[in-house]
Amino acid sequence: MVSFMDFERVIADRSYDSEEFLHQIAEKGAEAAIPPRKNRKVSCEYDLHFYMVSS
């Protein structure tokens, strides 16, 4: 999904919180500002500042 793009940060809503998508972002060396889904068993960190500024 993101393999052909160049970016430094991905800002998205909870629906994009998946291990596969977060792994693809990390492989590109980018930062993910994606809040965790409410039913996620293991919570992940995200930059709330960037997420809130983009809303």
Buried (B, 14 or more C-beta within 10 A) or exposed (E): EEEEEEEEEBBBEEEBBEEEBBEBBEEBEBBBBBBBBEEEEEEEEBBEEBBEEEE
